[in-house]
Amino acid sequence: MLVAILAIALGVAMGLGINLVNRSALNEFDNALSQVNGQAQYRLTTANNRIDDKLLLAVESDRSVSAASPVVTIEALLADSPDSTKPKRLRILGLDVFRAATVAPALLPRADTSTASGAASPLFGDDSVFLSAAALRLSGRAIGDKLNLLVNGRNVTLHISGDVPGADNALALAVMDIAAAQWKLGWLNRLSHIDLQLVPGTNPDSLLARLSLTASGDGASLRLERPDAGTKRMSNLSRAYRINLNVLALVALLTGGFIVFASLELAIVRMMPMLSLVGVLGAPPALRAKLVLMIALLLGVIGSLLGTALGIALAWLLLGLVGGDLGGGFFASTRPALQIPIGTLILFIVLGLVAAVAGALSPALKLQRLVPAQALKDGQAIRLSGQLSPLAVSALLALTGTVLLFVPAIDGLPLAAYLAIACWLFAGVLIVGPLLGYLAHALAARSEKLPDTLTWLAVTRLDSAHQAAFPALAGVVASFALVSSMAIMVYSFRVSVDDWLQAILPADLYVRVATNSNQAAFEAGDRQVLSSVEGVQSVSFLRSVELLINPELAPLVLLARPIDTRDPGATLPLTGALFDMDKRDARCTMVYASEPASRLYGWQTGDSIDLPLPYPNDTTPCYQVRGIWRDYARQQGAIAIDLTDYRRISGDMSVSDASVWLDKSAEPDQTTVAIRQALPELPGLQIRSAASIRALSLHIFDRSFAVTYALEAVALLVGLFGVATTYSGEALARIREFGMLRHLGMTRLQLARLFASESLLSISFGVIWGAFLGGLISQVLIHRVNPQSFNWTMRTHWPIGMLLFAALSLITLGVATAIFAARHAAGRAPIAAVRADW
């Protein structure tokens, strides 16, 4: 019973802890965005977050606009960690303080006049920056200090002239005068967006139409969106990750339900004399069922309350150690405060109660069929399990699960696939008893090939009473099936990512600068210098731009890079056939969509699509998808286009990344030093070899799936507990049987060997069957859940060593527990053991 309580508690704790971390991180992101947006009703922006600042005059002169606040948003790095795997990032907002006072008063800076020199106000200084309290803590600086930043790969030194008193204590941001930000940080004549307050009764669509006519020469379509659109996009982007983690966390709770079932099955056997006597004395069958359900409810209450306390502690620990992203990278560098909604606590307490009561339903229903007079003779104990595992129910569940596999994602979530997994799991668990009986019967029919008499006795007992082993096997099969399926899925993903990295990293060195998507680090002179560095054979450049296609989805990434039209597979890991160039629309430019982009936007090869790229002429270009390629780096989707085509259409000649091939005689380390010396004005360069990028990427992968590994370990631990407790309980329930065998001359050692043989056979079968079931479930995870959740595909790879270790752990612990329990149960005097039969 204690192990059942612990199993429920672990399941509730893992599910609640992960839910609280994700909820706290998302709430903090929402609060931060709400404060940045202030009282704006709408945000005027474009697909690439670049607006010509001349549009501001047209916006303010429109009769429907009551207030407009132009904003420049820039992501900078603190200069003390440019090449770190987790650099410190600072968000800089360029504001017009007079206009922002109406829209976002909480972001108004406060100048420290004690450090000002001259008559001019520090608010409008060329190098003045104002930091929130969180930003001061992040930078380790104080008001009056210098702040060294890396913006677009170049050093920028600013003076901390004050603070932002209205900013939330957890919001790390800096505020500058918008003109100073445009001048010092490379955003001349450009804005990121304009926050708007509209006159009551304004039709936003009409306003957008008027402004679009004014900005038609810009080439990038304007968008008018609600301020909370960013929160929705982040929520949608991270939703699949969060929900999958919660589902995996509930695996331990599901396994705990099976342990409750096993514990109550064995408890009923031990309480059979008492229950039978009560029945003979007149207690109705419903009373016996209520007794079992009350025991389960008590286990659920204790386990859920304990799990709730552990879950809160776990969430607090995770927020302190790894922050709010849990390795997923969606809320990186955040340390949100723990939020504990009462509704969430109640939800997980109820889930714990449901798991416990569900585990008790079968024993409770069977007790209603108990014949008290027969049970007093102890002839009903084995027959209690006789009605379990009907083949018809298993077949129906398996068929239902198969049908559910063909149901598409619901609101972008693989709900039907999860239900299919549950159906297959329960079908596999229910049928394990009859399958064990068939195996034991087949072995018993070949008794002459069995090694000794004790093995024959073990096989014979399993043949005649295989359903008695069902409570123990249910937990074994459930836990091992779920653990092995998760292990196969994660291992397959890791191997697929490794193979993908080797395909997309053909160069020797990769050079990039952490920068905004719409800023490019390498100017023409930088490219010439890089190409002429000694040891460099050739250089290939790439331009990365974010495009907002759907306001409800995260921005898509456009990758402009050299692509050989004769062999695009040499550059991109294509997943299918290319579109026939003879059928192409001659007016359209060929592009290549990533798997996530194809699934999110419904793009297929041959489709003509719209991309909101800026273009220098009046002819709107069209684009046609030539192929689909595999991309594990950008869940939000990506489009690859040839660099020459991109420059022809957009007029943007800048680049943001470089792939460097070296001479055969060149040393990568020496060439890295030479590149840094040749480009001293770009101290923020990140230069890594293909091998180091693969190692770093796999490290990030392991960090992202660290929680998944922990969930697998917890599920396996719960399974181990279940094996140990059920076989201990079964040994105690068979005390009288062991006593009779002792009367017939068996020694304690022989009894231990007999019970060990039974447990070895049944547990081994349960593990093998669980591995088979886990292999089937893993295919659902790989080929349905992952594509529907994250929009990418992978091949199956089998972690044989990991599965063997988990299987041997379960079998070894189960057999060891059986031996110990059998020797303990057989230690009673034979007469005392069987006296209840006299």
C-alpha positions in Angstrom: 0.0 0.0 0.0 2.9 2.3 0.8 4.4 1.7 -2.6 1.0 2.4 -4.3 0.8 5.7 -2.4 4.4 6.6 -3.5 3.6 5.7 -7.1 0.5 8.0 -7.1 2.6 10.7 -5.4 5.4 10.5 -8.0 3.0 10.7 -10.9 1.2 13.7 -9.4 4.5 15.4 -8.5 6.0 15.1 -11.9 2.9 16.2 -13.7 2.2 19.1 -11.4 5.8 20.3 -11.2 6.2 20.5 -15.0 2.8 22.1 -15.4 3.6 24.8 -12.8 7.0 25.6 -14.4 5.5 26.0 -17.9 2.6 28.0 -16.6 4.9 30.3 -14.6 7.2 30.9 -17.6 4.3 31.6 -19.9 2.6 33.9 -17.4 5.9 35.9 -17.0 6.3 36.1 -20.7 2.7 37.4 -21.0 3.2 39.9 -18.2 6.4 41.2 -19.7 4.8 41.6 -23.1 1.8 43.3 -21.6 4.0 45.8 -19.8 6.0 46.5 -23.0 2.8 47.0 -25.0 1.3 49.2 -22.3 -2.1 50.7 -23.2 -1.7 50.2 -26.9 -4.8 48.9 -28.6 -3.1 47.8 -31.8 0.4 47.4 -33.1 1.3 48.4 -36.7 4.1 46.2 -38.0 5.2 44.3 -41.1 6.1 40.8 -41.9 9.8 41.5 -41.4 9.4 44.0 -38.5 10.8 46.9 -40.5 8.9 50.1 -41.2 10.1 53.2 -42.9 9.9 55.9 -40.3 8.4 58.3 -42.8 5.1 56.3 -42.3 4.8 57.8 -38.8 3.6 61.1 -40.3 0.8 59.4 -42.2 -0.2 57.4 -39.1 -0.4 60.4 -36.8 -2.3 62.5 -39.4 -5.0 59.8 -39.8 -8.2 60.9 -38.2 -8.7 57.4 -36.7 -5.5 57.5 -34.6 -5.6 59.2 -31.2 -2.1 58.3 -30.2 0.9 56.7 -31.9 4.2 55.6 -30.3 7.1 54.6 -32.6 9.3 51.8 -31.3 12.7 50.3 -32.3 13.3 46.9 -30.7 16.9 45.6 -30.7 18.4 42.5 -29.2 21.9 43.0 -27.9 24.5 40.8 -26.2 26.5 41.8 -23.2 30.1 42.0 -24.3 31.3 39.7 -21.5 29.7 36.6 -23.0 29.6 36.8 -26.8 30.8 33.3 -27.5 29.1 31.5 -24.7 26.6 28.8 -25.3 24.1 30.8 -23.3 25.1 34.5 -23.9 23.4 37.2 -21.8 20.9 39.0 -24.0 19.4 42.4 -23.4 16.4 43.8 -25.1 16.7 47.5 -26.0 13.6 49.6 -26.7 14.1 52.9 -28.6 11.2 55.2 -27.5 10.0 58.7 -28.1 9.4 59.5 -24.5 6.7 62.2 -25.3 4.7 59.8 -27.4 5.3 56.8 -25.2 3.9 58.7 -22.1 0.5 58.2 -23.6 0.8 54.6 -24.7 3.3 52.9 -22.3 3.9 55.1 -19.3 5.5 52.3 -17.3 8.5 52.2 -19.7 9.4 55.9 -19.2 13.0 56.2 -18.1 14.2 58.2 -15.1 17.4 60.1 -15.5 20.0 60.3 -12.8 20.8 64.0 -12.9 23.7 63.6 -10.4 25.8 61.9 -13.1 24.8 64.3 -15.9 27.3 66.8 -17.4 26.3 70.0 -19.1 22.8 71.5 -19.6 21.4 68.8 -21.9 19.1 66.3 -20.4 20.5 62.7 -20.2 17.2 61.5 -21.6 18.3 62.4 -25.1 22.0 61.7 -24.9 23.6 59.9 -27.8 24.9 57.2 -25.6 22.4 57.3 -22.7 20.7 54.1 -21.8 18.3 53.4 -18.9 18.1 49.9 -17.4 15.4 48.2 -15.5 16.2 46.6 -12.1 16.4 43.2 -13.7 18.7 44.4 -16.4 21.0 46.0 -13.9 21.2 42.7 -12.1 21.8 40.8 -15.4 24.6 43.1 -16.4 26.2 43.5 -13.0 26.3 47.2 -13.5 25.1 50.3 -11.6 23.8 53.7 -12.7 26.7 55.8 -13.9 28.7 52.8 -15.2 29.6 52.1 -18.8 27.7 49.3 -20.6 29.5 47.4 -23.3 27.2 45.7 -25.8 27.5 43.7 -29.0 25.0 44.9 -31.5 25.1 43.3 -34.9 28.5 41.9 -34.1 30.1 45.3 -33.3 31.0 46.9 -30.0 28.8 49.6 -28.7 29.5 51.4 -25.5 26.7 53.2 -23.7 26.4 55.1 -20.5 23.8 54.0 -17.9 22.1 57.3 -17.2 19.3 56.1 -15.1 16.7 53.4 -14.6 13.2 52.4 -15.6 11.2 52.6 -12.3 7.9 51.4 -13.7 9.3 48.2 -15.2 8.4 44.9 -13.5 11.1 43.6 -11.2 11.6 40.5 -13.4 11.6 42.3 -16.8 15.2 42.8 -18.1 15.1 45.6 -20.7 16.9 48.8 -21.6 15.3 52.0 -22.8 16.9 54.6 -25.1 15.8 57.7 -26.9 14.5 56.5 -30.3 16.7 58.8 -32.3 19.8 57.8 -30.3 18.9 54.1 -30.8 18.5 54.5 -34.5 21.8 56.4 -34.8 24.0 54.3 -32.5 22.5 50.9 -33.1 22.2 50.9 -36.9 18.5 51.5 -37.4 18.5 54.8 -39.2 15.2 55.6 -41.0 13.6 52.4 -39.7 11.1 51.4 -37.0 10.2 48.0 -35.6 6.6 48.8 -35.0 4.2 51.6 -34.1 1.9 51.2 -31.1 -1.5 52.8 -31.6 -4.5 54.0 -29.7 -7.5 54.5 -31.9 -10.5 56.7 -31.8 -13.6 54.8 -30.4 -15.6 53.3 -33.3 -12.7 53.0 -35.6 -12.7 50.2 -38.1 -9.2 48.7 -37.9 -9.4 47.2 -41.4 -10.2 50.5 -43.0 -7.3 52.1 -41.2 -5.0 49.4 -42.4 -6.2 49.8 -46.0 -5.5 53.6 -45.9 -2.0 53.1 -44.4 -1.2 50.3 -46.9 -1.8 52.6 -49.8 0.6 55.1 -48.2 3.3 52.5 -47.6 2.8 50.7 -50.9 6.3 51.6 -52.1 7.8 49.8 -49.1 6.9 46.4 -50.7 6.3 44.7 -47.3 2.6 44.4 -46.4 1.6 46.2 -43.3 -0.2 44.4 -40.5 -2.4 45.6 -37.7 -2.5 43.2 -34.8 -3.5 43.1 -31.2 -0.7 43.6 -28.6 -1.3 40.1 -27.2 -0.5 38.5 -30.6 3.1 37.8 -29.4 1.8 35.9 -26.4 -0.4 33.8 -28.6 2.4 33.1 -31.0 4.7 32.0 -28.2 2.0 29.9 -26.6 1.2 28.2 -29.9 4.9 27.6 -30.6 5.6 26.1 -27.1 2.2 24.4 -26.7 3.2 21.1 -28.3 6.3 20.9 -26.2 4.5 21.7 -23.0 1.6 19.3 -23.6 3.9 16.4 -24.6 5.9 17.0 -21.4 2.7 16.9 -19.3 1.6 13.7 -21.1 4.9 12.0 -20.5 4.8 13.2 -16.8 1.4 11.4 -16.4 3.0 8.1 -17.5 4.2 7.7 -13.9 0.7 8.3 -12.7 -0.7 5.8 -15.1 1.8 3.2 -13.9 0.8 4.1 -10.4 -2.8 3.2 -11.2 -1.6 -0.3 -12.2 0.3 -0.6 -9.0 -2.9 0.3 -7.0 -4.7 -2.4 -9.0 -2.0 -5.0 -8.2 -1.9 -4.0 -4.5 -5.6 -4.3 -4.1 -5.8 -7.6 -6.0 -3.3 -9.0 -3.5 -5.0 -7.3 -0.6 -8.3 -8.9 -1.5 -6.7 -12.3 -1.5 -5.2 -11.7 1.9 -8.6 -10.4 3.2 -10.6 -13.2 1.7 -11.4 -15.0 4.9 -12.7 -11.8 6.5 -14.7 -10.7 3.5 -16.2 -14.2 3.1 -17.2 -14.2 6.8 -18.8 -10.8 6.5 -20.7 -12.0 3.4 -22.0 -15.1 5.2 -23.2 -13.0 8.1 -25.4 -11.0 5.7 -23.3 -8.1 4.2 -24.5 -7.3 0.7 -22.1 -7.5 -2.3 -22.1 -3.7 -2.7 -20.5 -3.3 0.8 -17.5 -5.4 -0.3 -17.1 -3.3 -3.5 -17.4 -0.1 -1.5 -14.7 -1.3 0.9 -12.2 -1.7 -1.9 -13.1 1.6 -3.5 -12.7 3.4 -0.1 -9.3 1.9 0.3 -8.3 3.1 -3.1 -9.7 6.5 -2.4 -7.7 6.7 0.8 -4.6 5.7 -1.1 -5.4 8.3 -3.8 -6.0 11.1 -1.2 -2.7 10.5 0.6 -0.8 10.0 -2.6 -2.3 13.1 -4.3 -1.6 15.4 -1.3 1.9 14.1 -0.9 2.4 14.5 -4.7 1.1 18.0 -4.6 3.6 19.0 -2.0 6.4 17.3 -3.9 5.2 18.9 -7.2 5.4 22.4 -5.7 8.9 21.7 -4.4 9.9 20.2 -7.7 8.7 23.3 -9.6 10.5 25.6 -7.3 13.7 23.6 -7.7 13.4 23.5 -11.5 12.8 27.2 -11.8 15.8 27.9 -9.7 18.1 25.4 -11.5 17.1 25.6 -15.2 14.6 28.4 -15.4 11.3 28.4 -17.2 12.3 26.8 -20.5 12.9 23.2 -19.1 15.5 22.8 -21.8 13.0 23.6 -24.6 14.6 27.0 -25.4 11.2 28.8 -25.7 11.7 30.8 -22.4 15.5 30.7 -22.3 17.3 32.9 -19.7 14.1 33.4 -17.7 13.8 32.8 -14.0 10.1 33.4 -13.4 8.6 33.5 -10.0 6.6 30.3 -9.1 2.9 30.7 -9.5 0.5 28.2 -7.9 -3.0 28.4 -9.3 -5.5 26.7 -7.0 -7.3 25.3 -10.0 -4.2 23.5 -11.2 -3.6 22.0 -7.8 -7.2 20.7 -7.7 -6.8 19.3 -11.2 -3.8 17.2 -10.3 -5.3 16.0 -7.0 -8.3 14.9 -9.0 -6.1 13.1 -11.5 -4.4 11.2 -8.6 -7.8 10.2 -7.2 -9.0 9.1 -10.6 -5.8 6.9 -11.2 -6.3 5.3 -7.7 -10.0 4.6 -8.1 -9.6 3.4 -11.7 -7.0 0.9 -10.4 -9.6 -0.4 -7.9 -12.6 -0.8 -10.3 -11.7 -4.3 -11.5 -11.1 -5.8 -8.0 -14.3 -4.1 -6.7 -16.4 -5.5 -9.5 -15.0 -9.0 -9.0 -15.8 -8.9 -5.3 -19.5 -8.4 -6.2 -19.3 -11.8 -7.9 -17.9 -13.4 -4.8 -19.7 -16.5 -3.4 -19.0 -16.2 0.4 -19.7 -19.8 1.3 -17.3 -21.1 -1.3 -14.7 -18.5 -0.5 -14.7 -19.6 3.1 -13.2 -22.8 1.9 -10.5 -20.8 0.1 -11.6 -22.1 -3.3 -12.5 -18.7 -4.8 -9.1 -16.9 -4.5 -7.8 -18.0 -7.8 -11.1 -17.8 -9.6 -11.4 -14.2 -8.7 -9.2 -13.4 -11.6 -10.9 -15.7 -14.0 -13.0 -13.1 -15.7 -10.1 -10.7 -16.5 -8.5 -10.1 -19.8 -11.3 -11.0 -22.2 -10.0 -11.4 -25.7 -13.0 -9.6 -27.1 -12.3 -6.4 -25.1 -8.6 -6.5 -26.1 -9.4 -6.9 -29.7 -12.0 -4.1 -29.6 -9.4 -1.7 -27.9 -6.7 -2.6 -30.4 -9.1 -2.0 -33.3 -10.2 1.3 -31.8 -6.6 2.4 -31.4 -5.9 1.5 -35.0 -8.8 3.5 -36.3 -7.8 6.5 -34.2 -4.4 6.6 -35.9 -6.1 7.8 -39.1 -7.7 10.8 -37.3 -5.8 14.0 -38.0 -4.5 16.4 -35.4 -7.1 18.3 -33.5 -6.3 22.0 -33.2 -2.7 21.2 -33.9 -2.5 18.5 -31.2 -2.2 14.7 -31.6 -5.1 14.0 -29.3 -6.3 11.0 -31.3 -2.8 9.6 -31.4 -2.6 9.7 -27.6 -5.9 8.0 -27.4 -4.7 5.3 -29.8 -1.6 4.8 -27.6 -3.9 4.4 -24.5 -6.1 1.9 -26.4 -3.2 -0.2 -27.5 -1.6 -0.1 -24.1 -4.7 -1.3 -22.3 -5.3 -3.9 -25.0 -1.8 -5.2 -24.5 -2.1 -5.3 -20.7 -5.4 -7.1 -20.7 -4.3 -9.8 -23.0 -1.1 -10.6 -21.1 -2.7 -13.1 -18.8 -4.1 -15.4 -21.6 -0.8 -15.1 -23.5 1.1 -16.2 -20.4 -1.3 -19.1 -20.1 -0.7 -20.2 -23.7 3.1 -20.1 -23.1 2.9 -22.0 -19.9 0.6 -24.6 -21.4 3.0 -25.1 -24.4 5.9 -25.5 -22.0 4.0 -27.9 -19.8 3.2 -30.1 -22.8 6.9 -30.5 -23.3 7.7 -31.4 -19.7 10.4 -33.8 -20.8 12.5 -30.9 -22.0 12.3 -28.9 -18.8 15.5 -28.9 -16.8 14.2 -30.1 -13.4 11.2 -30.9 -11.2 11.0 -27.4 -9.7 10.8 -25.8 -13.1 8.1 -28.3 -14.1 6.2 -27.3 -10.9 6.5 -23.6 -11.8 5.4 -24.1 -15.3 2.5 -26.3 -14.2 1.2 -23.7 -11.7 1.4 -20.9 -14.3 -0.5 -23.1 -16.7 -3.3 -23.7 -14.2 -3.3 -20.3 -12.5 -1.8 -17.9 -15.0 -4.4 -15.2 -14.1 -3.0 -15.1 -10.6 0.1 -13.6 -12.1 -1.9 -10.8 -13.9 -1.7 -8.2 -11.1 2.1 -8.3 -11.1 2.4 -8.5 -14.9 0.0 -5.6 -15.5 2.5 -3.1 -13.9 5.5 -4.7 -15.6 4.0 -4.6 -19.0 2.6 -1.0 -18.6 5.8 0.5 -17.2 8.2 -1.3 -19.6 6.0 -0.6 -22.6 5.8 3.1 -21.9 9.5 3.5 -20.9 10.7 1.6 -23.9 8.5 3.5 -26.3 9.8 6.8 -25.0 13.4 5.6 -25.1 13.0 4.5 -28.7 11.4 7.8 -29.7 14.0 9.9 -28.1 16.9 7.7 -29.3 15.5 7.8 -32.9 15.2 11.5 -32.7 18.7 11.9 -31.5 20.2 9.7 -34.1 18.1 11.4 -36.8 19.3 14.8 -35.6 23.0 13.6 -35.7 22.5 12.3 -39.2 20.9 15.6 -40.3 23.7 17.6 -38.8 26.3 15.7 -40.8 24.3 16.3 -43.9 23.9 20.1 -43.4 27.4 20.9 -42.2 29.7 20.1 -45.1 32.1 23.0 -44.5 35.1 23.1 -42.1 34.2 26.3 -40.2 31.1 28.3 -39.7 31.2 32.0 -38.9 28.3 34.0 -37.6 27.3 36.9 -35.4 24.4 36.8 -33.0 22.2 39.5 -34.4 18.6 40.5 -35.1 17.1 38.5 -37.9 16.6 41.7 -40.0 20.1 43.0 -39.5 23.2 41.5 -41.2 26.6 41.5 -39.7 28.8 41.0 -42.7 29.3 44.1 -45.0 30.9 43.9 -48.4 34.3 44.7 -47.0 34.0 42.0 -44.3 33.2 39.4 -46.9 36.2 40.3 -49.0 38.5 40.2 -46.0 37.1 36.8 -44.9 37.6 35.3 -48.3 41.2 36.4 -48.4 42.3 35.0 -45.0 45.2 32.7 -45.4 44.1 29.0 -45.3 40.6 29.8 -46.6 39.9 28.0 -49.8 36.3 29.2 -50.4 33.4 30.9 -48.6 29.7 30.5 -48.9 27.4 33.2 -47.5 23.9 33.0 -46.1 21.2 35.6 -45.3 18.6 34.8 -42.7 15.4 36.9 -42.4 12.3 36.4 -40.3 8.9 36.7 -42.1 5.6 36.8 -40.3 3.2 34.8 -42.6 0.4 34.0 -40.2 -0.1 36.3 -37.1 -1.0 33.3 -35.0 2.2 31.4 -35.8 5.8 32.3 -35.0 7.7 34.0 -37.8 9.0 31.8 -40.5 12.7 31.9 -41.3 13.8 32.7 -44.8 17.3 31.3 -45.6 18.9 32.8 -48.7 21.9 30.6 -49.6 23.6 29.3 -52.7 21.6 26.4 -54.1 22.6 24.4 -57.2 19.4 24.1 -59.2 20.8 21.0 -60.9 21.4 19.3 -57.6 19.7 21.0 -54.6 20.1 17.8 -52.6 23.8 18.7 -52.3 22.8 21.7 -50.1 19.5 20.7 -48.6 18.5 17.3 -47.0 15.5 16.7 -49.3 12.8 14.3 -48.1 11.0 13.6 -51.4 10.9 14.1 -55.1 11.6 17.5 -56.6 9.0 19.3 -58.7 9.5 18.9 -62.4 11.2 22.0 -63.7 9.5 21.5 -67.1 6.2 22.2 -65.4 7.3 25.3 -63.5 5.7 28.7 -63.9 8.3 30.7 -65.7 7.3 33.9 -63.8 8.0 32.3 -60.4 11.2 31.9 -58.4 11.9 28.4 -57.0 12.0 28.0 -53.3 12.3 25.0 -50.9 10.0 24.6 -47.9 11.1 22.8 -44.7 8.9 20.0 -43.3 7.5 22.2 -40.6 6.7 25.0 -43.1 5.0 22.5 -45.4 2.8 21.1 -42.6 2.1 24.5 -40.9 1.1 26.3 -44.1 0.0 23.3 -46.2 2.6 23.9 -48.9 3.4 21.0 -51.3 5.8 20.7 -54.2 4.5 22.7 -57.1 2.4 25.1 -55.1 2.6 28.8 -55.7 3.0 30.7 -52.5 3.2 34.3 -51.3 6.2 35.6 -49.3 6.1 39.1 -47.9 9.6 40.0 -49.0 10.5 43.7 -49.7 11.2 44.3 -53.4 12.7 47.3 -55.1 10.4 47.5 -58.1 6.7 47.5 -58.8 6.4 43.9 -59.9 5.3 41.6 -57.2 7.3 38.3 -57.5 5.7 34.9 -57.1 7.3 31.8 -55.6 6.9 28.2 -56.4 7.8 25.3 -54.0 10.2 23.0 -55.8 11.0 20.6 -52.9 10.6 19.8 -49.2 13.6 19.4 -46.9 14.2 18.2 -43.4 14.9 20.8 -40.8 15.1 20.1 -37.0 16.4 23.5 -36.1 13.4 25.7 -36.8 10.1 24.3 -35.5 8.3 27.4 -36.8 9.2 26.6 -40.4 11.8 27.8 -42.9 12.0 28.6 -46.6 15.3 28.2 -48.5 15.9 30.4 -51.6 18.9 30.8 -53.8 21.0 33.8 -52.6 21.2 35.2 -56.1 17.4 35.2 -56.5 16.9 36.8 -53.0 19.2 39.6 -53.9 17.6 40.2 -57.3 14.1 40.4 -55.7 14.8 42.3 -52.4 17.9 44.3 -53.3 19.4 43.2 -50.0 23.1 42.5 -50.6 24.0 41.8 -46.9 24.7 38.4 -45.3 24.6 37.1 -41.8 26.5 33.8 -41.8 29.4 32.3 -43.6 30.5 28.7 -44.3 34.3 28.4 -44.8 36.1 25.6 -46.6 39.8 25.4 -45.7 42.9 24.3 -47.7 44.1 20.8 -47.0 47.2 22.2 -45.3 45.3 24.7 -43.1 44.7 24.1 -39.4 41.2 25.0 -38.1 42.4 26.5 -34.9 45.0 28.7 -36.6 42.6 29.8 -39.3 40.1 30.7 -36.5 42.7 33.0 -34.9 43.5 34.5 -38.3 39.9 35.3 -39.0 39.5 37.1 -35.7 42.6 39.1 -36.3 41.5 40.0 -39.8 38.1 41.2 -38.6 38.9 43.0 -35.3 35.8 45.3 -35.7 33.6 42.2 -35.3 34.5 41.0 -31.8 31.2 39.1 -31.5 32.1 36.5 -34.1 31.2 32.9 -33.3 33.6 30.6 -35.2 33.0 26.9 -34.8 34.0 23.8 -36.6 31.4 21.4 -38.0 32.4 18.8 -35.3 32.0 21.3 -32.5 28.6 22.4 -33.8 27.5 18.8 -33.9 28.7 18.3 -30.3 27.1 21.5 -29.1 23.8 20.7 -30.9 23.6 17.2 -29.4 24.4 18.7 -26.0 21.5 21.1 -26.5 19.4 18.2 -27.6 20.2 16.2 -24.4 19.5 19.3 -22.3 16.2 19.8 -24.1 15.2 16.1 -23.4 16.7 16.0 -19.9 13.2 16.2 -18.4 12.1 13.4 -20.7 15.0 11.3 -19.5 14.0 12.0 -15.9 10.4 11.0 -16.7 11.6 7.7 -18.2 13.7 7.1 -15.0 10.7 7.9 -12.8 8.4 5.6 -14.8 11.0 2.8 -14.6 11.4 3.4 -10.9 7.7 3.1 -10.4 7.7 -0.1 -12.4 10.5 -1.5 -10.3 8.6 -0.6 -7.1 5.6 -2.3 -8.6 7.5 -5.5 -9.4 9.0 -5.6 -5.9 5.8 -5.0 -4.0 3.5 -7.3 -6.0 5.8 -10.3 -5.8 6.3 -9.6 -2.1 2.6 -9.5 -1.7 2.0 -12.6 -3.7 4.5 -14.5 -1.6 2.6 -13.5 1.5 -0.7 -14.4 0.0 0.7 -17.9 -0.7 1.8 -18.7 2.8 -0.6 -21.6 3.2 0.4 -23.0 -0.2 4.1 -22.8 0.9 3.2 -24.4 4.2 1.5 -27.4 2.5 4.6 -27.8 0.2 6.8 -27.8 3.3 4.6 -30.6 4.7 5.3 -32.6 1.6 9.0 -32.3 2.2 10.2 -29.2 0.3 13.0 -27.1 1.9 12.9 -23.3 2.2 15.6 -23.2 -0.5 13.5 -25.3 -2.9 10.5 -23.1 -2.3 12.6 -20.0 -3.0 13.8 -21.7 -6.2 10.2 -22.6 -7.2 8.9 -19.1 -6.7 12.0 -17.6 -8.4 11.3 -19.9 -11.4 7.7 -18.7 -11.6 8.7 -15.0 -11.3 11.5 -15.4 -13.8 9.2 -16.9 -16.4 6.4 -14.5 -15.9 8.5 -11.3 -15.5 10.6 -12.2 -18.5 7.5 -12.8 -20.6 6.0 -9.5 -19.3 9.1 -7.6 -20.2 9.3 -9.2 -23.7 5.6 -8.5 -24.3 6.1 -5.0 -22.9 9.0 -4.4 -25.3 6.9 -5.5 -28.2 4.1 -3.3 -27.1 6.5 -0.4 -26.5 7.9 -0.9 -30.0 4.4 -0.5 -31.5 3.7 2.6 -29.3 7.0 4.1 -30.3 6.0 4.0 -34.0 2.9 6.0 -33.1 5.1 8.5 -31.2 7.6 8.7 -34.1 5.2 8.7 -37.1 2.1 10.4 -35.7 2.7 12.3 -32.4 6.0 14.0 -33.5 4.8 15.1 -37.0 1.5 16.3 -35.6 3.2 18.1 -32.6 6.4 19.4 -34.1 5.9 19.0 -37.8 9.0 17.0 -38.6 9.6 13.3 -39.4 12.4 10.9 -38.5 13.4 7.3 -39.0 13.2 4.6 -36.3 16.4 3.6 -34.5 16.5 1.0 -31.7 18.4 1.6 -28.5 19.2 -2.1 -27.9 21.7 -1.5 -25.1 19.4 0.8 -23.1 16.4 -1.5 -23.5 18.4 -4.5 -22.4 19.6 -2.7 -19.3 16.1 -1.7 -18.4 14.8 -5.2 -19.0 17.5 -6.9 -17.0 16.9 -4.4 -14.2 13.2 -5.3 -14.0 13.9 -9.0 -14.2 16.7 -9.0 -11.7 14.9 -7.0 -9.1 11.7 -9.0 -9.6 13.4 -12.4 -9.2 15.5 -11.1 -6.2 12.4 -9.9 -4.5 10.6 -13.1 -5.2 13.5 -15.1 -3.7 13.6 -12.9 -0.6 9.8 -12.9 -0.2 9.5 -16.7 -0.7 12.2 -17.4 1.9 10.5 -15.1 4.3 7.0 -16.5 3.7 8.3 -20.1 3.9 10.1 -19.3 7.2 6.9 -19.9 9.2 6.4 -23.3 10.8 4.4 -25.5 8.4 1.7 -26.2 10.9 1.2 -22.5 11.7 1.1 -21.8 7.9 -1.8 -24.2 7.2 -3.7 -24.1 10.5 -6.4 -21.9 8.9 -7.3 -24.9 6.7 -8.0 -27.2 9.7 
